[in-house]
């Protein structure tokens, strides 16, 4: 499901060649890269869910040339920008984007068997049912011993821990009562029920969290 939401500091800037540039994605890219440098496998296929503008995955694919990167998004407008980033990058390990609604129950992304699946800044923008479908799909898409990286803003033990988070969560719920911040414990519990084990819970800049989840050996 694609929602039209008003989000602070998220307006993407057109570059003139079809690519769009989100300032917020520029700010968090290096912090996410730092986590990826510690957790990426030496080789394999990577699926990025909700690639947005495409600027993240173009940067990550350049940083990890031994991995095969697959962008995706549910928004046709986003796919246009992602394709432009793929074309501009000219990388052999960066694939054209998939149309993928990861909030739909039972979604699949090609043959599965991904060594890494990552999702950045999505779960607070969708409902709990859709977020559960994202996690379930990730569990199904991962190869044995695969890794998932989930990044974004979350509640801690049911609480919003900054005034900025409280305002942002309230603005989301005012636009759609079904969406808003998910609890960190909810993510871990949902993941565990799917056979995904929490390897790390990392405090990130701007009060965000990163969850590193591991699939079983199969």
BALUMPA-233641 format. One line per 8 residues: number of its first residue (from 1); their letters; for each residue x, y, z of N, C-alpha, C, O, CB. Coordinates in Angstrom, 1 decimal. Last residue first. Glycine has a CB too. Layout:
REM BALUMPA-233641
NUM	a	X,Y,Z,X,Y,Z,X,Y,Z,X,Y,Z,X,Y,Z  ...
END
This chain:
REM BALUMPA-233641
218	xxxxxxxx	18.7,-23.5,8.8,17.9,-24.2,7.9,17.9,-25.7,8.1,17.3,-26.4,7.4,18.2,-23.9,6.5  20.0,-21.8,10.5,20.8,-22.5,9.5,20.0,-23.3,8.6,20.5,-23.8,7.6,21.8,-23.4,10.2  18.0,-18.8,10.9,18.6,-20.0,11.3,19.3,-20.7,10.2,19.3,-20.2,9.0,17.5,-20.9,11.8  18.9,-15.3,10.5,18.1,-16.4,10.2,18.8,-17.7,10.7,20.0,-17.7,10.9,17.8,-16.5,8.7  19.3,-12.5,12.6,19.9,-13.6,11.9,18.9,-14.7,11.7,18.1,-15.0,12.6,21.1,-14.1,12.7  19.2,-8.9,12.6,18.5,-10.2,12.9,19.2,-11.3,12.0,19.6,-11.0,10.9,17.0,-10.1,12.5  19.8,-5.9,14.0,20.4,-6.9,13.1,19.9,-8.3,13.5,20.0,-8.7,14.7,22.0,-6.9,13.3  18.3,-2.8,14.0,18.2,-4.2,14.5,18.9,-5.1,13.5,18.6,-5.0,12.3,16.7,-4.7,14.7
210	xxxxxxxx	18.9,0.4,15.0,19.1,-0.6,14.0,19.0,-1.9,14.6,19.7,-2.2,15.7,20.5,-0.3,13.3  17.1,3.5,15.7,17.6,2.2,16.1,17.9,1.3,14.9,17.3,1.5,13.8,16.6,1.4,17.0  17.5,7.0,16.3,17.0,5.9,15.6,17.6,4.6,16.2,18.6,4.6,17.0,17.4,6.0,14.1  18.4,9.5,17.4,17.5,8.6,18.2,16.9,7.5,17.4,15.8,7.0,17.8,16.4,9.5,18.7  20.4,10.5,15.7,19.0,11.1,15.7,18.0,10.2,16.3,16.8,10.2,15.9,18.7,11.3,14.2  22.4,7.5,15.3,22.2,8.9,15.4,20.7,9.3,15.2,19.9,8.6,14.6,23.0,9.7,14.3  21.4,4.4,17.1,21.9,5.2,15.9,21.7,6.7,16.1,21.0,7.1,17.0,21.2,4.7,14.7  22.0,1.6,19.0,21.5,3.0,19.0,22.2,3.7,17.9,23.4,3.7,17.7,21.8,3.6,20.4
202	xxxxxxxx	21.2,-1.6,17.9,22.2,-0.6,17.9,21.5,0.8,18.0,20.7,1.1,17.2,23.1,-0.7,16.6  21.1,-4.8,18.7,20.2,-3.7,18.7,21.1,-2.5,19.0,21.6,-2.3,20.0,19.1,-3.8,19.9  22.0,-8.0,17.2,22.4,-6.7,17.8,21.2,-5.7,17.7,20.3,-5.8,16.8,23.6,-6.1,17.0  20.6,-10.3,16.8,22.0,-10.4,17.0,22.5,-9.1,17.6,23.4,-9.1,18.5,22.8,-10.6,15.7  17.6,-12.0,17.3,18.3,-10.6,17.4,19.7,-10.8,17.7,20.1,-11.4,18.8,17.6,-9.8,18.6  16.6,-14.3,14.9,17.2,-14.1,16.2,17.9,-12.7,16.2,18.6,-12.4,15.3,18.3,-15.2,16.6  13.8,-15.5,13.5,14.9,-14.6,13.3,15.4,-14.2,14.7,14.6,-13.7,15.5,14.4,-13.3,12.5  11.5,-17.1,13.6,12.8,-17.7,13.5,14.0,-16.8,13.3,15.0,-17.3,13.0,12.7,-18.8,12.5
194	xxxxxxxx	9.2,-15.7,14.0,9.5,-16.1,12.6,10.8,-16.8,12.5,11.3,-17.2,11.4,9.5,-14.9,11.7  9.3,-15.0,16.6,8.3,-15.9,16.2,8.5,-16.4,14.8,7.9,-17.5,14.4,6.9,-15.3,16.3  11.3,-13.1,16.4,11.6,-14.4,17.1,10.6,-15.4,16.7,10.9,-16.6,16.5,11.6,-14.2,18.6  10.0,-10.9,15.2,11.1,-11.6,14.5,11.3,-13.0,15.1,11.5,-13.9,14.4,12.3,-10.7,14.6  8.1,-10.2,17.2,7.7,-10.7,15.9,8.7,-11.4,15.2,8.5,-12.5,14.6,7.2,-9.5,15.1  10.0,-9.5,19.2,9.0,-10.6,19.4,8.5,-11.1,18.1,8.5,-12.3,17.9,7.9,-10.1,20.3  11.3,-7.3,18.0,12.1,-8.5,18.5,11.1,-9.7,18.6,11.5,-10.8,18.2,12.8,-8.2,19.8  9.1,-5.5,17.6,10.0,-6.0,16.5,10.7,-7.3,16.9,10.7,-8.2,16.1,11.0,-4.9,16.1
186	xxxxxxxx	8.3,-5.1,20.3,7.4,-5.7,19.3,8.2,-6.3,18.1,7.9,-7.4,17.6,6.3,-4.7,18.8  10.4,-3.8,21.4,10.1,-5.1,21.8,9.2,-5.9,20.9,9.3,-7.1,20.7,9.5,-5.1,23.2  10.2,-1.3,20.1,11.4,-2.1,19.8,11.1,-3.6,20.3,11.6,-4.5,19.6,12.6,-1.6,20.6  7.0,-0.5,18.6,7.9,-0.7,19.7,9.1,-1.6,19.4,8.9,-2.5,18.7,7.0,-1.2,20.9  6.6,1.8,15.9,6.4,0.5,16.4,7.4,0.4,17.6,8.4,1.1,17.7,6.7,-0.6,15.4  5.0,4.9,15.2,6.2,4.2,15.7,5.8,2.8,16.2,4.8,2.7,16.9,6.8,5.0,16.8  2.5,4.8,12.5,3.2,5.4,13.7,4.3,4.5,14.2,4.5,3.4,13.7,2.2,5.7,14.8  -0.9,4.0,11.4,0.5,4.0,11.3,1.2,4.7,12.6,0.4,5.1,13.5,1.0,4.7,10.0
178	xxxxxxxx	-3.6,4.3,11.7,-3.1,2.9,11.7,-1.6,2.9,11.7,-1.0,1.8,12.0,-3.6,2.2,10.5  -4.4,6.9,11.3,-4.4,6.4,12.7,-3.8,5.0,12.8,-3.4,4.5,13.9,-5.8,6.3,13.3  -2.9,9.2,9.5,-3.4,7.8,9.3,-3.3,7.1,10.7,-2.2,6.9,11.2,-2.7,7.0,8.2  -2.4,11.7,10.3,-2.6,11.5,8.9,-3.2,10.2,8.6,-4.0,10.0,7.7,-1.3,11.6,8.1  -2.0,11.4,13.0,-3.0,12.4,12.6,-3.3,12.2,11.1,-4.5,12.4,10.7,-2.5,13.8,12.9  0.2,9.7,13.0,-1.1,9.2,13.4,-2.3,10.1,13.1,-3.4,9.6,12.9,-1.1,8.9,14.9  2.2,11.6,12.2,1.9,10.4,11.4,0.5,9.9,11.7,-0.3,9.6,10.8,2.9,9.3,11.7  2.2,13.4,14.4,1.8,13.8,13.0,1.5,12.7,12.1,0.6,12.8,11.2,3.0,14.7,12.4
170	xxxxxxxx	3.0,11.7,16.5,1.6,12.3,16.5,1.2,12.8,15.1,0.1,12.6,14.7,1.6,13.5,17.5  5.6,11.1,15.7,4.6,10.1,15.8,3.2,10.6,15.8,2.3,10.0,15.1,4.9,9.3,17.1  6.7,13.7,15.8,6.6,13.0,14.5,5.6,11.9,14.6,4.8,11.7,13.6,8.0,12.5,14.2  6.4,14.4,18.6,5.8,15.2,17.5,5.6,14.4,16.2,4.6,14.5,15.6,6.6,16.5,17.3  8.0,12.3,19.7,6.6,12.4,20.0,5.8,13.3,19.0,4.7,12.9,18.6,6.4,13.1,21.4  10.5,12.9,18.6,9.8,11.6,18.2,8.3,11.7,18.5,7.5,11.2,17.8,10.4,10.4,19.0  11.0,15.3,19.8,10.9,15.2,18.4,10.2,14.0,17.9,9.4,14.0,17.0,12.3,15.3,17.7  11.1,14.6,22.5,10.0,15.5,22.0,9.9,15.4,20.5,8.7,15.4,20.0,10.3,16.9,22.5
162	xxxxxxxx	11.9,11.1,23.0,12.3,12.5,22.7,11.1,13.3,22.3,10.1,12.7,21.8,13.4,12.6,21.7  10.9,8.6,23.4,12.0,9.0,24.3,12.5,10.4,23.9,13.5,10.8,24.5,13.1,8.1,24.2  8.0,6.9,23.8,8.6,7.8,22.9,9.6,8.6,23.7,9.3,9.3,24.7,7.6,8.8,22.1  7.7,3.6,25.0,7.8,5.0,25.3,8.4,5.7,24.1,9.4,5.2,23.5,8.5,5.3,26.5  7.8,0.8,24.8,6.5,1.5,24.8,6.5,3.0,24.8,5.4,3.6,24.7,5.6,1.0,25.8  10.5,0.3,24.9,9.7,-0.2,25.9,8.3,0.5,26.0,7.9,0.8,27.1,10.4,-0.1,27.3  10.8,2.9,22.7,11.6,2.0,23.6,10.7,1.6,24.8,10.3,2.5,25.5,12.9,2.8,24.1  9.7,3.2,19.3,9.5,3.4,20.7,10.4,2.5,21.5,10.8,1.4,21.0,8.0,3.0,21.1
154	xxxxxxxx	11.9,4.1,16.6,11.0,3.2,17.3,10.8,3.7,18.7,11.5,4.5,19.3,11.7,1.8,17.3  13.1,4.9,13.3,12.7,5.4,14.7,11.7,4.4,15.3,10.8,3.9,14.6,12.1,6.8,14.6  15.4,2.6,11.7,14.4,3.6,11.7,14.1,4.1,13.1,14.8,3.7,14.1,13.1,3.1,11.1  16.2,-0.5,10.1,16.6,0.8,10.7,15.4,1.7,10.7,14.6,1.7,9.8,17.8,1.3,9.9  17.2,-3.8,10.0,16.0,-2.9,10.1,16.4,-1.7,10.8,16.9,-1.7,11.9,14.8,-3.7,10.8  18.7,-6.3,8.3,19.0,-5.1,8.9,17.7,-4.2,8.8,17.2,-3.9,7.7,20.2,-4.3,8.3  19.2,-9.8,8.4,18.3,-8.7,8.1,18.8,-7.5,8.9,19.2,-7.6,10.1,16.9,-9.1,8.5  21.1,-12.5,7.0,21.0,-11.4,7.9,20.0,-10.4,7.5,19.8,-10.1,6.3,22.4,-10.7,8.1
146	xxxxxxxx	21.2,-16.2,6.8,21.1,-14.8,6.3,20.9,-13.8,7.4,20.6,-14.1,8.5,20.0,-14.7,5.2  21.1,-18.8,7.5,22.2,-18.0,8.1,22.2,-16.6,7.5,23.2,-15.9,7.7,23.5,-18.7,7.8  19.4,-19.5,4.5,19.8,-20.0,5.8,21.1,-19.2,6.2,22.0,-19.0,5.4,20.2,-21.5,5.7  18.2,-16.4,3.0,18.9,-17.7,2.9,19.2,-18.2,4.3,19.2,-17.4,5.2,20.2,-17.6,2.0  15.1,-14.7,3.2,16.5,-14.9,3.6,17.0,-16.3,3.3,16.2,-17.2,3.5,16.7,-14.5,5.1  12.4,-14.6,2.7,13.3,-14.2,1.6,14.8,-14.5,1.9,15.6,-14.6,1.0,13.2,-12.7,1.3  11.1,-15.2,5.0,11.0,-16.1,3.9,12.0,-15.8,2.8,12.3,-16.7,2.1,9.6,-16.0,3.3  11.7,-13.0,6.6,12.1,-14.3,7.0,12.0,-15.3,5.9,12.9,-16.2,5.8,11.2,-14.8,8.2
138	xxxxxxxx	10.5,-11.0,5.0,12.0,-11.0,5.2,12.4,-12.4,5.6,13.4,-12.9,5.1,12.4,-10.0,6.2  7.8,-11.6,5.4,8.4,-11.7,4.1,9.9,-11.8,4.1,10.6,-12.5,3.4,8.0,-10.6,3.2  7.6,-11.0,8.1,7.3,-12.3,7.7,8.0,-12.6,6.3,8.6,-13.6,6.0,5.8,-12.6,7.6  8.1,-8.2,8.0,9.0,-9.1,8.8,8.8,-10.6,8.3,9.8,-11.3,8.2,8.8,-9.0,10.3  6.0,-7.3,6.4,7.3,-7.1,6.0,8.3,-8.1,6.7,9.1,-8.7,6.1,7.7,-5.6,6.4  3.8,-8.1,8.0,4.0,-8.8,6.7,5.4,-8.5,6.2,6.0,-9.4,5.5,3.0,-8.2,5.7  4.1,-6.4,10.1,4.3,-7.8,10.4,4.5,-8.6,9.1,5.2,-9.6,9.0,3.0,-8.4,11.1  3.6,-4.0,8.8,4.9,-4.2,9.3,5.2,-5.7,9.6,6.3,-6.2,9.4,5.1,-3.4,10.6
130	xxxxxxxx	0.9,-4.4,8.3,1.8,-4.4,7.2,3.2,-4.6,7.6,4.0,-5.2,6.9,1.7,-3.0,6.5  -0.1,-4.4,10.9,-0.3,-5.6,10.1,0.7,-5.6,8.9,1.2,-6.6,8.5,-1.8,-5.6,9.6  0.6,-1.8,11.7,1.2,-3.0,12.4,1.1,-4.2,11.5,2.0,-5.0,11.5,0.6,-3.1,13.7  1.1,0.3,8.7,0.4,-0.3,9.9,1.1,-1.4,10.5,2.1,-1.9,10.0,-1.0,-0.7,9.4  3.9,2.5,8.0,2.9,1.5,7.7,2.2,1.0,8.9,2.6,1.3,10.0,3.5,0.4,6.8  5.9,4.1,9.0,5.1,4.7,7.9,4.0,3.7,7.4,3.2,4.0,6.5,5.9,5.1,6.7  7.6,2.7,10.6,6.7,3.7,11.2,5.7,4.3,10.2,4.8,5.0,10.6,7.6,4.8,11.8  9.0,1.0,8.8,8.0,0.4,9.6,7.1,1.5,10.3,5.9,1.2,10.6,8.6,-0.4,10.7
122	xxxxxxxx	10.9,2.5,7.2,9.6,2.1,6.6,8.6,1.7,7.7,7.4,2.1,7.6,9.8,0.9,5.7  13.7,3.0,7.4,12.7,4.0,7.6,11.4,3.7,6.9,10.9,4.4,6.1,13.2,5.4,7.0  15.0,0.4,5.5,15.3,1.6,6.2,14.1,2.6,6.2,13.5,2.9,5.2,16.5,2.3,5.5  15.9,-2.9,5.4,14.7,-2.0,5.2,15.0,-0.8,6.1,15.3,-0.9,7.3,13.4,-2.7,5.6  17.5,-5.6,3.8,17.6,-4.4,4.6,16.3,-3.6,4.3,15.8,-3.5,3.2,18.8,-3.6,4.4  18.9,-8.8,3.8,17.7,-8.0,3.4,17.7,-6.8,4.4,17.9,-7.0,5.6,16.3,-8.9,3.6  21.3,-11.0,2.6,21.0,-9.8,3.4,19.7,-9.2,2.9,19.6,-9.0,1.7,22.2,-8.8,3.4  21.2,-13.2,1.0,22.2,-13.2,2.1,21.9,-12.1,3.1,22.2,-12.2,4.3,23.6,-13.1,1.6
114	xxxxxxxx	18.2,-14.6,-0.2,19.1,-13.5,0.0,20.0,-13.6,1.2,19.6,-14.0,2.2,18.2,-12.2,0.1  16.4,-16.5,-1.1,17.8,-16.9,-0.8,18.7,-15.8,-0.7,19.9,-15.8,-1.1,18.2,-17.8,-1.9  14.2,-15.7,-3.8,14.6,-15.7,-2.4,16.1,-16.0,-2.3,16.9,-15.8,-3.2,13.7,-16.7,-1.7  13.6,-15.4,-6.5,13.8,-16.7,-6.0,14.1,-16.8,-4.5,14.3,-17.9,-4.0,14.8,-17.4,-6.7  11.5,-12.5,-6.2,12.3,-13.4,-7.0,12.4,-14.7,-6.3,11.5,-15.2,-5.7,13.7,-12.8,-7.3  10.1,-12.0,-3.4,11.0,-11.2,-4.2,11.9,-12.1,-5.0,13.0,-12.4,-4.5,11.8,-10.2,-3.4  6.7,-12.1,-2.2,7.9,-12.7,-2.6,8.8,-11.8,-3.4,8.2,-10.9,-4.0,7.7,-14.1,-3.3  4.2,-11.7,0.3,5.0,-11.2,-0.8,6.2,-12.1,-1.0,6.7,-12.7,-0.1,5.4,-9.7,-0.6
106	xxxxxxxx	2.3,-12.4,2.3,2.8,-13.4,1.4,3.6,-12.9,0.2,3.7,-13.6,-0.8,1.6,-14.1,0.8  0.6,-9.3,2.6,0.9,-10.6,3.1,1.3,-11.6,2.0,0.8,-11.6,0.9,-0.3,-11.2,3.8  2.3,-6.3,1.8,1.2,-7.2,1.4,1.6,-8.6,1.9,2.7,-9.1,1.8,1.1,-7.2,-0.1  4.5,-4.8,2.3,3.4,-4.8,3.3,2.3,-5.7,3.0,1.4,-5.8,3.8,3.0,-3.4,3.5  6.0,-4.8,0.1,6.4,-5.7,1.2,5.5,-5.7,2.3,5.6,-6.5,3.2,7.8,-5.3,1.6  5.5,-4.7,-3.0,4.8,-4.2,-1.9,5.0,-5.1,-0.7,4.3,-6.1,-0.6,3.2,-4.0,-2.2  7.6,-4.0,-5.6,7.4,-4.9,-4.5,6.7,-4.2,-3.4,7.2,-3.2,-2.9,8.7,-5.5,-4.0  9.2,-4.0,-8.6,8.0,-3.5,-8.0,7.6,-4.5,-6.9,7.2,-5.6,-7.2,6.8,-3.3,-9.0
98	xxxxxxxx	12.7,-3.9,-8.5,11.5,-4.6,-8.5,10.4,-3.8,-8.0,10.5,-3.0,-7.1,11.7,-5.9,-7.7  15.2,-2.0,-10.4,14.4,-2.2,-9.3,13.2,-3.2,-9.5,12.7,-3.3,-10.7,13.8,-0.9,-8.8  18.2,-3.6,-11.8,17.0,-2.7,-11.9,16.0,-3.0,-10.8,16.0,-4.1,-10.3,16.4,-2.9,-13.3  21.1,-4.1,-9.6,20.1,-4.5,-10.5,19.0,-3.5,-10.7,18.8,-2.6,-9.9,19.4,-5.8,-10.0  24.5,-3.8,-9.4,23.3,-3.1,-9.0,22.2,-3.4,-10.0,22.3,-3.0,-11.2,23.5,-1.6,-8.8  26.9,-4.8,-10.3,26.3,-5.5,-9.1,25.0,-4.8,-8.6,24.6,-5.1,-7.5,27.3,-5.6,-8.0  27.9,-3.1,-12.2,27.4,-4.4,-12.6,26.7,-5.2,-11.5,26.0,-6.1,-11.8,28.7,-5.2,-13.0  26.8,0.3,-12.3,27.5,-0.8,-11.5,27.0,-2.2,-12.0,25.8,-2.4,-12.1,27.3,-0.6,-10.0
90	xxxxxxxx	26.0,2.9,-13.0,26.6,2.0,-13.9,27.4,0.9,-13.3,28.5,0.5,-13.8,27.6,2.8,-14.8  24.8,5.1,-11.8,25.9,4.4,-11.1,26.7,3.5,-12.0,27.9,3.3,-11.9,25.3,3.5,-9.9  22.8,5.8,-13.5,23.9,6.8,-13.3,25.1,6.1,-12.6,26.3,6.4,-12.9,23.5,7.9,-12.4  21.1,3.6,-13.4,21.7,4.0,-14.7,23.0,4.9,-14.4,24.0,4.7,-15.1,20.7,4.7,-15.6  20.3,3.7,-10.7,21.0,2.5,-11.2,21.7,2.9,-12.5,22.9,2.4,-12.7,20.0,1.4,-11.5  19.1,6.2,-10.7,20.3,6.0,-9.9,21.0,4.8,-10.4,22.3,4.8,-10.4,19.9,5.9,-8.4  16.9,5.6,-12.4,17.9,6.7,-12.8,19.2,6.5,-12.0,20.3,6.7,-12.5,17.3,8.1,-12.6  15.6,3.7,-10.9,16.1,3.3,-12.2,17.2,4.3,-12.7,18.2,4.0,-13.2,15.0,3.2,-13.3
82	xxxxxxxx	14.8,5.3,-8.8,15.7,4.2,-8.6,16.4,3.8,-9.9,17.6,3.6,-9.9,15.0,3.0,-7.9  12.9,7.1,-10.0,14.2,7.6,-9.5,15.2,6.5,-9.3,16.4,6.7,-9.5,13.9,8.3,-8.2  11.0,5.2,-10.8,11.6,6.0,-11.8,12.9,6.6,-11.3,13.9,6.5,-12.0,10.6,7.2,-12.2  10.2,4.1,-8.3,10.9,3.2,-9.3,11.6,4.1,-10.4,12.6,3.7,-10.8,9.9,2.2,-9.9  8.7,6.2,-7.2,10.0,5.8,-6.6,10.9,5.0,-7.6,12.1,5.2,-7.7,9.9,5.1,-5.3  6.4,6.0,-8.7,7.2,7.2,-8.8,8.6,6.9,-8.2,9.6,7.5,-8.8,6.5,8.3,-8.0  5.4,3.5,-7.8,5.9,3.6,-9.2,6.7,4.9,-9.4,7.7,4.9,-10.2,4.7,3.7,-10.2  6.1,2.0,-4.8,5.6,3.3,-5.4,6.2,3.4,-6.8,7.4,3.5,-7.0,6.1,4.5,-4.5
74	xxxxxxxx	7.3,-0.1,-3.7,5.9,-0.3,-4.0,5.4,0.9,-4.8,4.3,0.9,-5.4,5.1,-0.5,-2.8  10.6,-1.2,-4.6,9.7,-0.3,-4.0,8.3,-0.6,-4.4,8.1,-1.2,-5.5,10.1,1.2,-4.3  14.0,-2.3,-4.5,12.6,-2.5,-4.7,11.8,-1.4,-4.1,12.3,-0.7,-3.3,12.2,-3.9,-4.1  17.3,-3.4,-5.6,16.4,-2.5,-5.0,15.0,-2.9,-5.3,14.7,-3.7,-6.2,16.7,-1.1,-5.6  19.8,-5.7,-5.0,18.5,-5.6,-5.6,17.6,-4.6,-5.0,17.1,-4.9,-3.8,17.8,-7.0,-5.6  23.2,-6.4,-5.5,22.2,-5.5,-4.8,20.9,-5.4,-5.7,20.9,-5.1,-6.8,22.8,-4.2,-4.6  25.6,-8.6,-4.7,24.7,-8.3,-5.8,23.4,-7.6,-5.2,22.7,-8.3,-4.4,24.3,-9.6,-6.6  28.9,-8.0,-3.5,27.5,-8.3,-3.3,26.7,-7.9,-4.5,27.0,-6.9,-5.1,27.0,-7.7,-2.0
66	xxxxxxxx	31.3,-6.9,-4.1,31.2,-8.4,-4.2,29.8,-8.9,-3.9,29.5,-10.0,-4.1,32.2,-9.0,-3.1  31.2,-4.2,-3.7,31.1,-4.7,-5.1,31.0,-6.2,-5.1,30.6,-6.7,-6.2,32.3,-4.2,-5.8  30.2,-2.1,-1.6,30.4,-3.6,-1.5,30.2,-4.2,-2.8,29.2,-4.9,-3.1,29.3,-4.1,-0.5  30.0,0.5,-2.4,30.8,0.2,-1.3,31.1,-1.3,-1.1,32.1,-1.6,-0.5,30.2,0.7,0.0  28.1,0.4,-4.5,29.5,0.9,-4.8,30.5,0.5,-3.6,31.6,0.2,-3.9,29.5,2.4,-5.0  25.9,-0.3,-3.0,26.4,-1.2,-4.0,27.8,-0.8,-4.4,28.7,-1.7,-4.7,25.5,-1.2,-5.2  25.5,2.0,-1.4,25.9,0.7,-0.8,26.5,-0.3,-1.8,27.5,-1.0,-1.5,24.7,0.1,-0.1  24.8,3.9,-3.3,26.0,4.1,-2.5,26.5,2.8,-1.9,27.7,2.5,-1.9,25.7,5.1,-1.4
58	xxxxxxxx	22.5,2.8,-4.3,23.6,3.0,-5.2,24.9,3.2,-4.5,25.9,2.8,-4.9,23.2,4.3,-6.1  20.9,2.7,-2.0,21.4,1.4,-2.6,22.5,1.6,-3.6,23.4,0.8,-3.8,20.3,0.6,-3.2  20.4,5.5,-1.5,21.1,4.6,-0.6,21.7,3.4,-1.3,22.9,3.1,-1.1,20.1,4.1,0.5  19.0,6.4,-3.8,20.4,6.9,-3.5,21.2,6.0,-2.5,22.4,5.9,-2.6,20.3,8.4,-3.0  16.4,5.7,-4.2,17.5,4.8,-4.8,18.9,5.3,-4.4,19.9,4.6,-4.8,17.3,4.8,-6.2  14.2,6.9,-3.0,14.9,7.6,-4.1,15.9,6.7,-4.9,16.1,6.9,-6.1,15.6,8.8,-3.6  13.0,3.8,-2.0,12.8,5.2,-2.0,13.4,5.9,-3.2,13.1,5.5,-4.4,13.3,5.8,-0.8  13.2,1.1,-1.4,14.4,1.8,-1.7,14.3,3.3,-1.9,15.3,4.0,-1.9,15.0,1.2,-3.0
50	xxxxxxxx	11.7,-1.1,0.0,11.4,0.3,0.0,12.6,1.2,-0.2,13.0,2.0,0.7,10.7,0.7,1.4  14.4,-3.4,0.7,12.9,-3.1,0.7,12.7,-1.6,0.8,13.3,-0.9,1.6,12.2,-3.9,1.8  17.0,-4.8,-0.9,16.6,-3.6,-0.2,15.1,-3.4,-0.4,14.6,-3.3,-1.5,17.4,-2.3,-0.6  18.7,-7.8,-0.9,17.4,-7.2,-1.2,17.2,-6.0,-0.3,17.3,-6.1,0.9,16.2,-8.2,-1.1  21.6,-9.2,-2.1,21.0,-8.3,-1.1,19.7,-7.8,-1.7,19.7,-7.3,-2.8,22.0,-7.2,-0.8  23.5,-12.2,-2.5,22.5,-11.3,-3.0,21.8,-10.5,-1.9,21.6,-11.1,-0.8,21.4,-12.1,-3.8  27.1,-12.8,-2.1,25.7,-13.1,-2.0,24.8,-12.0,-2.6,25.3,-11.0,-3.0,25.2,-13.5,-0.6  29.9,-12.4,0.2,29.3,-12.5,-1.1,27.8,-12.8,-1.0,27.3,-13.1,0.1,30.0,-13.5,-2.1
42	xxxxxxxx	30.5,-11.9,2.8,31.5,-11.7,1.8,31.0,-11.7,0.4,31.6,-11.1,-0.5,32.6,-12.7,2.0  27.8,-10.1,4.5,28.5,-11.3,4.1,29.6,-11.0,3.0,29.5,-10.0,2.4,27.6,-12.4,3.7  27.9,-7.3,6.7,27.6,-7.9,5.4,28.4,-9.2,5.2,29.5,-9.3,5.6,27.9,-6.8,4.2  28.5,-6.2,9.2,27.6,-7.3,9.1,27.4,-8.0,7.8,26.9,-9.1,7.7,26.3,-6.9,9.6  30.2,-4.0,9.2,30.4,-5.0,10.2,29.6,-6.3,9.9,30.0,-7.4,10.4,30.1,-4.5,11.5  29.2,-2.4,7.2,30.6,-2.8,7.1,30.9,-3.9,8.1,31.9,-4.7,7.9,31.6,-1.7,7.3  26.7,-1.7,8.1,26.8,-2.7,7.0,28.3,-3.2,7.0,28.5,-4.4,6.7,26.4,-2.1,5.7  27.3,0.3,10.0,26.8,-1.0,10.4,27.0,-2.1,9.4,27.4,-3.2,9.7,25.3,-0.8,10.8
34	xxxxxxxx	28.3,2.2,8.2,29.2,1.7,9.3,28.7,0.4,9.9,29.5,-0.5,10.2,29.2,2.8,10.4  26.0,2.7,6.6,27.2,2.1,6.0,28.1,1.5,7.1,28.7,0.4,6.9,28.0,3.0,5.2  24.5,4.1,8.5,24.1,2.8,8.1,25.2,2.0,7.4,25.4,0.8,7.7,22.9,2.9,7.1  26.1,6.4,8.6,25.8,5.7,9.8,25.4,4.3,9.5,25.8,3.3,10.1,24.8,6.4,10.7  25.9,7.3,6.0,27.2,6.9,6.5,27.1,6.1,7.8,27.8,5.2,8.0,28.1,8.2,6.8  23.1,7.9,5.6,23.8,6.9,4.8,25.1,6.4,5.5,25.4,5.2,5.5,24.1,7.5,3.4  21.8,10.0,6.9,21.9,8.7,7.6,22.7,7.6,6.9,23.0,6.6,7.4,20.6,8.1,8.0  21.9,12.1,5.1,22.4,12.3,6.5,22.7,10.9,7.1,23.6,10.8,7.9,21.5,13.1,7.3
26	xxxxxxxx	20.6,11.3,2.8,22.1,11.6,2.8,22.7,11.6,4.2,23.8,11.2,4.4,22.2,13.0,2.1  18.1,11.0,3.7,18.8,9.8,3.3,20.3,10.1,3.2,21.1,9.2,3.5,18.3,9.2,2.0  17.4,13.6,4.1,17.4,12.8,5.2,18.2,11.5,4.9,18.9,11.0,5.8,16.0,12.4,5.7  17.4,14.7,1.4,18.4,15.1,2.4,18.5,14.2,3.6,19.6,13.9,4.1,18.1,16.5,2.9  17.1,12.7,-1.4,16.4,13.0,-0.1,17.5,13.4,0.9,18.4,12.7,1.2,15.6,11.8,0.4  16.9,13.2,-4.8,17.9,13.2,-3.7,17.1,13.6,-2.4,16.6,14.7,-2.3,19.1,14.1,-3.9  16.3,11.4,-7.8,15.8,12.3,-6.7,16.7,12.1,-5.5,17.2,11.0,-5.3,14.3,12.1,-6.4  16.9,11.3,-11.3,17.3,10.9,-9.9,16.7,11.9,-9.0,16.6,13.1,-9.3,18.8,10.8,-9.7
18	xxxxxxxx	16.4,12.5,-13.7,15.5,11.5,-13.2,15.7,11.0,-11.8,14.8,10.5,-11.1,15.5,10.3,-14.1  18.1,14.5,-14.0,18.3,13.3,-14.9,17.4,12.2,-14.4,17.7,11.0,-14.7,19.8,12.9,-14.9  17.6,16.5,-12.2,17.5,16.8,-13.6,17.7,15.6,-14.6,17.4,15.8,-15.7,18.6,17.8,-13.9  17.3,16.0,-9.5,18.6,16.4,-10.0,18.7,16.7,-11.5,19.7,17.2,-12.0,19.5,15.2,-9.7  14.9,17.1,-7.1,15.1,16.5,-8.4,16.5,17.0,-8.9,16.9,18.1,-8.8,14.1,17.0,-9.4  14.8,16.2,-3.8,15.2,17.2,-4.7,15.5,16.5,-6.0,16.3,15.6,-6.1,16.5,18.0,-4.2  12.2,15.2,-1.6,13.3,14.8,-2.5,13.6,15.9,-3.5,12.6,16.5,-4.0,13.1,13.5,-3.2  11.3,15.9,1.6,11.1,16.3,0.2,12.3,16.0,-0.6,13.4,16.6,-0.4,10.6,17.8,0.1
10	xxxxxxxx	11.7,15.5,4.3,11.8,14.4,3.4,11.5,14.7,1.9,11.6,13.8,1.1,10.8,13.3,3.9  11.2,17.2,6.5,12.5,17.1,5.9,12.7,15.9,5.0,13.8,15.2,5.0,13.6,17.1,7.0  8.4,15.4,7.7,9.3,16.5,7.8,10.7,16.2,7.2,11.2,15.1,7.3,9.6,16.8,9.3  5.8,14.4,5.4,6.9,14.0,6.3,7.9,15.2,6.5,8.2,15.8,5.5,7.6,12.7,5.8  2.7,13.5,4.6,3.5,14.7,4.7,4.6,14.4,5.8,4.2,14.3,7.0,2.7,16.0,5.1  2.1,10.8,2.4,2.2,11.3,3.7,3.0,12.6,3.7,3.9,12.8,2.8,2.9,10.3,4.7  0.3,8.6,0.7,0.8,10.0,0.5,0.9,10.7,1.8,-0.2,11.1,2.3,0.0,10.8,-0.6  1.1,5.2,0.6,0.4,6.3,1.3,1.1,7.6,0.9,2.3,7.7,0.7,0.5,6.1,2.8
2	xx	0.6,2.2,-0.9,1.4,3.4,-1.0,0.5,4.5,-0.4,-0.6,4.8,-0.8,1.7,3.7,-2.5  0.8,-1.2,0.0,0.0,0.0,0.0,0.9,1.2,0.0,1.8,1.4,0.8,-1.0,0.0,1.2
END
